[in-house]
Amino acid sequence: MAASPSISIAIIGSGGAGALTTVDSLLETASAAGWHGLFTRTMGPQIRGGEAAGLLRLAVHPVECLPDRFDLMIGIDWLNAHRFGAEIKAGPQTLVVSDPRGGDLPPMVTQSGARVVEVPMKEMAKAIPDGRPNMIALGIAARLLGFTVEQAFAPIEKRLVDKGSAAIAASLAGIKVGFGAAAGIDFGMQLAAPTPSAARRWLLSGNEATALGAIRGGIRFAAAYPITPATEILEWLAPNLSKVGGTLLQAEDELAAINMIIGSSYGGTPALTATSGPGLSLMIEALGLATSAEIPVVVVDVMRGGPSTGIPTKSEQGDLNIAIYGMHGDAPHLVLAPQSVGDCVFTTQWATYLAETLQAPAIILSDQFMGQSRAAIERPADVAFIGARSIASEISGTYMRHAMTANGVSPMAIPGTRGGQYTADGLTHSERATPTSGAADHLAQLDKRRDKLDHFNFGDHWASIEGSGDLAVITWGSLTGAAREAVERAAADGIKVRMIAPRLLTPIQPERLAAALAGVKRILVVEQTHGGQFNKFLRAHYDLPAPVRVFNRPGPLPITAGEIHYAIAEWR
Amino acid sequence: MSSVAYKQADYKSDVKPIWCPGCGDYHVLMSFGRAFAQLGLPPEKIAVISGIGCSSRIPAYTNCYGFHGVHGRSLALAAGLKVTRPDLTVVVASGDGDGYSIGGNHFLHACRRNIDMTYVVMDNHIYGMTKGQPSPTTEPEFDTALSPGGTGVAPFHPLVVALASGANFIARCFSGEPNQTADVLAQAIKHPGFSFVEILSPCVTFRPDEKAWKDMVHPAPVTETSDQGKAARRLMTDDGFNIGILYRGNRPPFQPAIGASNVDLSELEKDFEL
């Protein structure tokens, strides 16, 4: 049996069946043993009950996207599986372990040609006092993936520490029964041995990574209104900000949240809020205020399906337009997008640094896929980007809050500083910050706010640029991982492709993109929107030197590496 | 108290107000200066936060730090400032449109949150800056171009709402009595928690009838109370022209512990380590 560098498992059940817990603990087991992994959840809008599936991909290399199809699928039950069937693909190579009492096999299984093995997980669980079918499933998965009972049990034991010895014993018994039941099953696949590494291993979600990046970048105040799928950022920040001398306020709505962080930042404390599309819509007016008054703030938008309430629990990249063009007036600001769970740490820290340095709002476009996935990764490196606001501390004469300077950034007086008193204003203002409706002041301040961003040297972090060849795949955000894998697969076929994924969306970087595209003859734009927002953005702001094709599709179906690979191969 | 003696003039900037001649807000500006001087507050330690409207223009006319933000959100902005900078004296300035209409929800939650700040609403029962539309405190029969024949809608009762929502200090003043207003403002600023001061401030341009307010206001014929039940009855039966401190509560203000920390960030990373 050949060892595979990557294996993917889906565990499916009704909400409450414990499918997500099972997959999460498998990720921990694999991670402790040295593999990389990515665990994505897919579920409906239910609080409890309904459909839920845990999707896990384990590999010897970093994992940043889902597989084209799953190698192993365990159905604890199939009661609601048809609702997300299209998101979980099986194939003839797939092994499906199914409980005969778990309901009819869904079309995604019956139409795939997958091999089905029946294991009565419910019945087995019933025979154990307090037994649960998901622990049987965990035992099965552990054996098929080559883990021991002890390895599978360790994370469960940790989780159940507060639940008492009976619960722990029941889980262990369940894992053992499942492990035994899998003895006769031939999976036909084996995960290649992990590459030994001295790096510290982390297990975290994109939302947690975002929160950590914020604190690393100097954020010490957050205000927010709960919203799916961004809430985990706030729930991690609430206890952790207070450990570092900061705090979080739960606002009455998103209008309050954005204004609270503007107040904090005005007072000298770097501040952030996190939300999703509906919340960003409410924050736009105040983002214009922060732009005009030159108050740095960071807004994380964990994108979900839109418009309106859309699909709160599932991913899409449809907030690109509002993030870039949402504000009225000419309001230059920063828009950034992390590219993986691990990159959420870096991009949020960098965005905070840029907002503070340039005294402008930064919008970070994460998404549900990244935000709510948990990944086993190497510890993200420390970087030197820590909030560096230009402060006016010694003031003599008339303080000019919005003074014209060489780089467009004016030292900011923090309340409490004698002689620095000024009134921050969303009205068009003079250098002194005094309201005016004159054409000259209006133009001067518009120029200043544009130039401070346009003239800043953002360096190589602006984009991930990889590979070579005369076909370029341009994508962004959480699709970067799938595009990267597609480019690698194409390279394995002998097709050279380059990948360009901007981490910095605005301000635009025309010279850098032109350099990255030098010699390119075909451009494939890949994005998860219905209207091709990213393609339109590129065409509006950049000279694209070659014919362009667009592969775009709205959420919630993930765009896979296989599909991008196909689109590359097809365009010869 | 500060060792430096401050005068009212120390709190006034050289920016010329856009207010109409005779506007009540001039007197409110004067009262701000007198109250700050009475408390001996250094101007750079005061932040005056506002939204949009005639009254919200006041920060730039003071020599304090100021923020003239978006319409209706001044209380939220002030909350973010005060919890991270508890050393500052935070005064929020608003009007009946900014504070009670577009900013109504923030009013409820600011009262409830009880952060130590003073909320001053200059109430003239009209939208002045947009030239004469009815506000939440406009009388139902008051005729405007936007509401021909009157709105037919009962006015909002801000003091009752403040009490029900948890404000810790509730007072009404009349701009035409700047000394008394200054004295109430000084007490409001000193009082811990969220203090709400409604100042009747006539709009002589769109509500010339409000010139009569000077004869209608009268000292509240009551003693101060910290009893919410007593205050509720008092405010519900109020004629709208009682001047004075109508409620002084003793709820502890909300202030999360913030400040320097010697926790190493690597401590936080332990959450993620296997």
Interface residues (C-beta under 8 A of the other chain):
Chain A: E28 S31 A32 R200 R201 W202 L203 L204 E208 L212 I215 R216 R220 F221 A223 W236 N240 S242 K243 V244 G245 G246 T247 L249 A251 E252 D253 L255 A256 A257 N259 M260 I261 I262 G263 S264 S265 Y266 G267 G268 T269 A271 E285 A286 G288 L289 A293 R379 A413 P415 G416 T417 R418 G419 G420 Q421 Y422 T423 A424 D425 G426 L427 T434 P435
Chain B: S13 V15 P42 P43 E44 K45 A47 V48 I49 P59 A60 N63 C64 Y65 G66 F67 H68 G69 V70 G72 R73 S74 L75 A76 L77 A78 A79 G80 L81 K82 V83 T84 R85 D87 L88 N105 H106 L108 H109 P256 A257 I258 G259 A260 S261 V263 L265 E267 L268 E269 D271 F272 E273 L274
